[in-house]
Structure formats: C-alpha cells, structure tokens
C-alpha cells in the first residue's frame, strides 16, 4: 500500500499553497534531517535563494536514495525560509510541484530570522515511510 492523500472538502484546497492537509501511510518511518543548499563539504553553494532551494531538494533526494527511498515515499516536510516573502514562496512552490506534482506531502513552512549557518536561506527536513 502507498501513501494516501486526504484534503477534506470542509477545508480549503491546500495544493495551491504547496501541501496536502493529511498524508497517511503504513510502514516504517524514516526521518531526514534538514537539508540545505550545500555542497559535499557542507559549504553553502550560492547566495541565491532559488539555487539554494534547488540544491536543498537535490540533497533531500540524495538522502532519500541512500536509504532506498524517493520523493514518493515522503509524507511530511518542514520548510524554513529566512525572511520569508511571496517571491520566495513562489520559488518554493515551483520546486515542490517539480518534485511531487499534485501528490504533495503535508508541510509546515516556517519563516525564520536565520538558520544554522550565516549564508543559509532555506532548509527542508522530511519524514518518509518505508512500505517495502
């Protein structure tokens, strides 16, 4: 059985905002730590927000693949944006839809003043479910 998405009719349609209200899946939970726009040495690759988001999602896919999983196995993400605004949200939405299409995971987006390293502008963590 794969994950199932529920967006109750009594609640707003969240897909335009980049998430689903409820994602259910049987199996073993796998927790992926926050991934950011870093290279293999841990250094931030760029000061450009979109480049950091793209690299963070690439790093998330790498972390998932290392344990035999992929984006389809993700049921929840947390996203953290420094100085969050509408323009940054639009960048995030593009990458969310490029990664998950319309089968979006549950998500909490948090606008923050700063992240762990001075040049970090974005971070994403994930909960995936191993069903096989």
Secondary structure, 3 states (H helix, E strand, C coil): CCCEEECCCCCCCCHHHCCCCEEECCCEEEEEEEEECECCCCCECCCCHHHHHHHHHHHHHHHHHHCCCCHHHEEEEEEEEECCCHHHHHHHHHHHHHHHCCCCCEEEEEEECCCCCCCCCEEEEEEEEECC
